[in-house]
Amino acid sequence: MPGEKVFRLPPLPKLRIRRPNKEASNPCLGVMTAVLGCWASKGHQSGIEGCGKLEEALRVCMDTKKAAAPRKSTINYHLSRLYPKLIGPHKRK
């Protein structure tokens, strides 16, 4: 439309994603929450009954082998490599 003002973003010094390697959540967290909730609902009694299956599930979850560490993301490397092609020719400072 005629007369509309076009907004342009200022040039970025570099293109980058802040935290590409986010930590994966702990798979045992849900089971641990259930065990703690069970213990809280039963009170502080010695030999809490009724939470045994949850405790066993937590032990199994904690004893399973952890998967190999995930590979680090290469997104920032590729962004820094391709950024000059995206912004086009420009004067260097």
Secondary structure, DSSP 8 states (H G I E B T S, - for coil): -TT---------S----S-SS-----TTHHHHHHHHHHHHHH-S-SS--S-HHHHHHHHHHHHS----------HHHHHHHHHHHHH-S----
